[in-house]
């Protein structure tokens, strides 16, 4: 009986915390993620990524992920980099990948296009995030087409060494999966 009561109490506390975070999200985040100051947008992305890792059952839904996807198109390189870093960490966790499947399908083209971002650090972060997607593609129910892979493979010859290294890691991981990249039928 004591354990059952304690469990009920803890579940109540968890609901309170989730409700509090949801209120913070609605009252603060939604107003500030489009702020004129890029530093504030970066803080918003950093915080939502912490929430997604801490409370994945609540925050890894389209209701919250769409903001990260929208800010992949932000004019500030720092904001784009923050989004890519957050996504890279989420894609690295195999258990979270199932919740990211729909998001990944929607934003895959944008992620691939970001491998050629004008900001080289964003390009590296995009390639690293896509490498994590590649490793967990079964959980994400996602396949890379020939074009997707070839656009990243070409970056192995990039002048900026971190981009070339990240692309080589993508190539290496794809070859180590045993099947190479998927044919586009």
VENCOR-V88020 format. One record per helix or strand. SS is the DSSP state (@ for helix, = for strand). FROM is the first residue (numbers start at 1). LEN is the number of residues. Records with the same first field share a line. If there is no record, write none. Layout:
SS: FROM-LEN / FROM-LEN
//
This chain:
@: 2-31 / 38-17 / 56-4 / 62-12 / 77-16 / 94-23 / 120-16 / 137-4 / 146-12 / 161-16
//
